[in-house]
Amino acid sequence: MLLWSLLVIFAPVDGKSGVPVSNVSLEMRAPRGQVIEGRNLVLLCSVTEGTGNITFSWHREATGASVGKKTQRSLSVELEVPAVQEHDAGRYYCRADNGHGPIRSKVLSILVRIPVSCPILSITAPRAQVVEGDVVELRCEAQRGSPPILYRFYHEDVPLGNSSAPSGGGASFNLSLTAEHSGNYSCEADNGLGARRSEVVPLSLSGTSSYREEQVTDRALGLLGVPACVAAALLFYCRFHKTRGRHSVTNALRDVPSANSQASTPSSPSPAIEDLQPDYVNVDPGDGDVAYSFVWSIQLPEDAENTRRTILENKDSHVIYSGVKEM
């Protein structure tokens, strides 16, 4: 009778037996310690002690809603979240209970990293038809991807350079064009979770040769220190000088003696000076070895029918000889 009384005295008042759970913790298991979008995530809830069946549950801190629940005779249990998405990021905690009351863990923050999407390359030029010497902007941008993002730029798969976007978004690279820069361009985005390459964008240069000639002329004038107005004056002088030289030839032809001109009959008029054609013309009078470029030969009036006057015009349109030859 005494023994039975002792058992009654030492029996649990609430009818519960066993060791309560204690030291509940939550940890994350992911490759390289990073939660990557599209991959699986494992949340491990554990206790250091506790007997009997233990019920584990996982919750989002923001709403308190349960995202998973398991009951088993174990000190730790895993919850697998398949194909994690960006909206799965947040703060989580777990609870354990073996009948003595739930014990909650500390909060665990989960950051979901997003691989870069296929980037888009755009080329901004100062004009519709770019030429050698223009500076174009190559801009590469991935619409999705966790920062930082490193962008690499290529011309015909040959690296041109790179630029980074520490806070995400796109990045630019400026390129001064040369004659060799026609071709296909592309860019690559990489945030450590896998690189993605853009589609190819073609670029063609036009008017390269004319631009180069203008550029050389400008540089030459700049080196010589010749102002543009002086250069224009020199060009005007040369053209005026050449025109004046041609007038001297015409004047020389008009000075040919016209004795007995009144005896000329209307039936055989003298040829007009403007209608005369040279007997000899150099095709390229600019050659330094050419002494003359035009040879004029005209018939003198009837009283000197056996006489011809020959006029030579040099390459600068100056009369260098004018003489009468007996036939």
C-alpha positions as a printed Julia matrix, in Angstrom:
327×3 Matrix{Float64}:
  0.0    0.0      0.0
  2.85   2.34     0.74
  4.54   1.49    -2.58
  1.41   2.32    -4.54
  1.16   5.68    -2.85
  4.71   6.54    -3.77
  4.05   5.7     -7.42
  1.06   7.94    -7.43
  2.99  10.76    -5.84
  5.87  10.61    -8.38
  3.72  10.1    -11.46
  3.57  13.14   -13.89
  0.78  15.42   -12.93
 -0.19  16.24   -16.57
  0.1   12.65   -17.75
  3.02  13.44   -20.12
  6.29  11.54   -20.12
  9.63  11.83   -21.97
 12.2   14.54   -22.54
 11.0   17.82   -24.11
 12.71  19.12   -27.26
 15.33  21.79   -26.86
 17.76  23.9    -28.91
 15.73  23.96   -32.15
 17.71  25.24   -35.17
 17.14  25.77   -38.86
 19.81  25.61   -41.54
 19.97  25.61   -45.31
 21.69  23.08   -47.54
 22.53  24.25   -51.09
 25.39  23.71   -53.55
 28.23  26.11   -52.83
 26.04  27.71   -50.18
 23.99  29.55   -52.81
 20.29  29.18   -53.51
 20.0   29.35   -57.3
 16.73  29.81   -59.12
 15.52  26.6    -60.7
 17.47  24.33   -58.38
 16.38  22.46   -55.25
 16.65  23.82   -51.72
 16.84  21.77   -48.51
 15.77  23.24   -45.16
 16.99  21.19   -42.16
 15.23  21.54   -38.81
 16.86  19.82   -35.82
 16.84  19.59   -32.02
 19.61  18.59   -29.63
 17.31  16.47   -27.41
 13.76  15.26   -27.18
 12.06  11.87   -26.93
  9.16  10.25   -28.71
  7.63  11.43   -31.94
  8.54  15.01   -32.78
  6.49  17.18   -35.1
  8.55  19.58   -37.22
  7.05  22.48   -39.19
  8.53  25.23   -41.39
  7.13  28.76   -41.67
  7.61  32.05   -43.51
  8.19  34.87   -41.05
  6.29  37.45   -43.06
  2.99  35.56   -42.97
  3.53  32.79   -40.43
  2.06  30.34   -42.92
  3.4   26.8    -42.85
  5.33  25.67   -45.93
  5.83  22.11   -44.74
  5.2   19.69   -41.83
  6.56  16.26   -40.82
  6.23  14.01   -37.74
  8.75  11.27   -36.96
 10.89   9.79   -34.24
 14.07  11.69   -35.09
 16.08  14.66   -33.86
 16.31  16.25   -37.34
 14.15  16.35   -40.44
 14.7   17.8    -43.96
 12.21  19.73   -46.06
 13.04  19.86   -49.78
 11.78  22.78   -51.88
 12.02  21.81   -55.57
 12.84  24.31   -58.33
 13.22  27.38   -56.17
 11.88  30.59   -57.68
 12.65  34.22   -57.03
  9.51  34.64   -54.94
 10.73  31.91   -52.57
 13.35  34.28   -51.15
 12.65  35.56   -47.64
 12.99  34.81   -43.9
 12.08  31.37   -42.52
 11.96  29.57   -39.15
 10.97  26.09   -37.94
  9.25  24.66   -34.86
  9.58  21.32   -33.07
  7.08  19.77   -30.65
  6.96  16.36   -28.97
  3.95  17.08   -26.79
  5.62  19.36   -24.3
  4.93  22.54   -26.31
  6.44  23.89   -29.56
  9.89  25.36   -29.53
 10.85  27.83   -32.27
 14.2   28.27   -34.01
 15.95  31.48   -34.95
 15.11  33.13   -38.28
 17.09  32.15   -41.38
 17.31  34.53   -44.36
 17.27  32.92   -47.77
 18.5   34.8    -50.84
 17.69  33.34   -54.24
 20.29  34.14   -56.88
 19.12  34.39   -60.48
 21.27  33.36   -63.46
 21.56  35.94   -66.24
 19.15  35.79   -69.13
 20.27  35.98   -72.75
 21.65  39.53   -73.15
 20.65  41.97   -75.88
 23.32  43.92   -77.79
 22.56  47.32   -79.31
 24.87  49.63   -81.27
 24.4   53.4    -81.14
 26.13  55.4    -83.89
 26.38  59.18   -84.55
 24.94  58.77   -88.06
 22.98  56.33   -90.2
 26.03  55.3    -92.25
 29.08  55.12   -90.01
 32.55  55.82   -91.4
 36.07  55.3    -90.21
 36.83  57.54   -87.23
 33.3   57.5    -85.8
 32.82  56.41   -82.19
 29.99  53.95   -81.59
 28.52  52.74   -78.3
 28.06  49.02   -77.77
 25.49  48.37   -75.02
 24.84  44.94   -73.59
 22.02  44.25   -71.15
 20.54  41.13   -69.58
 16.9   41.61   -68.56
 17.29  39.26   -65.56
 20.2   38.27   -63.41
 21.53  38.84   -59.91
 24.33  41.42   -59.65
 27.16  41.92   -60.09
 27.19  41.16   -63.81
 30.3   41.19   -66.02
 29.79  42.01   -69.71
 32.28  41.08   -72.43
 32.19  42.5    -75.97
 33.33  40.68   -79.13
 34.02  41.5    -82.78
 34.01  38.34   -84.9
 34.48  36.36   -81.65
 37.64  38.36   -80.84
 37.42  40.08   -77.41
 37.27  43.88   -77.54
 36.97  44.59   -73.82
 34.65  44.23   -70.85
 32.56  46.31   -68.5
 30.82  45.49   -65.22
 27.44  46.36   -63.72
 27.84  46.14   -59.9
 24.17  46.84   -59.27
 22.76  44.97   -62.23
 21.32  46.31   -65.46
 23.42  46.88   -68.58
 26.88  48.17   -69.41
 28.42  50.03   -72.36
 31.67  49.95   -74.31
 32.8   52.75   -76.65
 34.66  51.82   -79.83
 36.51  54.12   -82.25
 36.02  52.62   -85.7
 38.75  51.73   -88.15
 38.52  50.16   -91.59
 38.85  46.7    -90.0
 35.83  47.11   -87.74
 33.19  46.08   -90.27
 31.64  42.73   -89.34
 29.58  40.99   -86.68
 29.42  41.98   -83.02
 28.16  40.14   -79.94
 28.33  40.38   -76.16
 28.32  38.02   -73.19
 26.83  38.35   -69.71
 28.15  36.44   -66.7
 27.33  36.7    -62.97
 29.12  33.55   -61.88
 26.09  31.32   -62.4
 26.72  30.66   -66.09
 27.59  32.9    -69.06
 25.09  33.71   -71.81
 25.91  35.1    -75.29
 23.78  37.56   -77.26
 22.71  37.29   -80.87
 25.02  38.7    -83.54
 24.59  42.33   -84.67
 26.23  43.33   -87.99
 27.98  46.66   -88.57
 29.29  47.98   -91.89
 31.36  51.07   -92.61
 30.79  53.28   -95.66
 32.7   56.17   -97.25
 35.96  55.08   -95.69
 38.28  56.21   -98.48
 36.79  59.69   -98.89
 36.82  60.21   -95.18
 40.5   59.22   -95.06
 41.37  61.76   -97.79
 39.57  64.53   -95.96
 41.23  63.52   -92.73
 44.71  63.58   -94.32
 44.01  67.0    -95.85
 42.85  68.42   -92.54
 45.89  67.05   -90.77
 48.23  68.44   -93.42
 46.69  71.89   -93.2
 46.87  71.72   -89.45
 50.55  70.78   -89.48
 51.41  73.53   -91.98
 49.43  76.06   -90.02
 47.56  77.19   -93.13
 44.16  78.66   -92.31
 41.21  77.49   -94.32
 40.73  80.93   -95.84
 44.3   80.96   -97.22
 43.8   77.53   -98.74
 40.61  78.72  -100.44
 42.41  81.81  -101.78
 45.17  79.67  -103.26
 42.62  77.46  -105.0
 40.82  80.5   -106.45
 44.11  81.98  -107.69
 45.13  78.79  -109.49
 41.77  78.52  -111.27
 41.82  82.22  -112.22
 45.4   81.94  -113.48
 44.52  78.98  -115.65
 41.51  80.79  -117.14
 43.61  83.85  -117.84
 46.18  81.72  -119.61
 43.54  80.32  -121.93
 42.42  83.85  -122.72
 45.97  84.72  -123.75
 45.85  81.98  -126.37
 42.57  83.25  -127.7
 43.96  86.78  -127.85
 47.02  85.56  -129.7
 44.83  83.91  -132.29
 42.85  87.09  -132.7
 46.05  89.08  -133.27
 46.84  87.13  -136.45
 47.3   89.66  -139.35
 44.19  90.04  -141.41
 45.57  92.0   -144.41
 43.28  92.25  -147.37
 40.5   91.11  -145.11
 38.15  93.31  -147.02
 38.84  91.26  -150.13
 37.36  88.24  -148.51
 34.14  87.2   -150.16
 31.11  86.05  -148.24
 31.35  82.73  -150.06
 34.56  81.79  -148.24
 34.44  83.36  -144.81
 37.3   83.07  -142.37
 36.76  80.59  -139.57
 35.76  82.05  -136.25
 38.36  81.9   -133.54
 35.95  80.05  -131.3
 35.45  77.37  -133.99
 39.13  76.57  -134.36
 40.31  73.22  -133.05
 43.9   72.52  -131.99
 45.96  70.23  -134.21
 47.54  68.58  -131.15
 46.32  68.23  -127.59
 48.01  66.39  -124.74
 45.63  64.09  -122.91
 47.31  64.68  -119.56
 48.88  68.15  -119.59
 49.61  67.8   -115.87
 52.7   65.66  -116.57
 55.87  67.47  -115.6
 57.69  66.38  -118.81
 55.16  67.96  -121.2
 56.4   71.22  -122.75
 53.12  72.22  -124.33
 49.57  71.01  -124.3
 47.98  72.66  -127.36
 49.25  73.26  -130.94
 47.2   75.68  -133.0
 47.64  76.07  -136.76
 45.68  78.64  -138.75
 45.65  79.66  -142.4
 46.52  83.32  -143.02
 44.53  85.44  -145.48
 44.47  84.82  -149.25
 47.5   87.02  -150.0
 49.57  84.74  -147.76
 48.03  81.4   -148.71
 51.35  79.62  -148.46
 51.89  80.86  -144.95
 50.65  79.29  -141.71
 50.98  80.57  -138.18
 51.64  78.06  -135.42
 50.88  78.78  -131.8
 52.01  76.55  -128.96
 50.3   76.6   -125.6
 52.13  75.13  -122.62
 50.6   73.12  -119.76
 49.87  76.29  -117.79
 47.86  77.7   -120.72
 50.56  80.29  -121.6
 51.55  81.0   -125.19
 55.14  79.86  -125.49
 55.54  80.24  -129.29
 53.82  82.16  -132.01
 55.38  82.24  -135.46
 54.73  82.36  -139.21
 55.98  79.59  -141.45
 56.37  79.78  -145.21
 54.68  76.85  -146.96
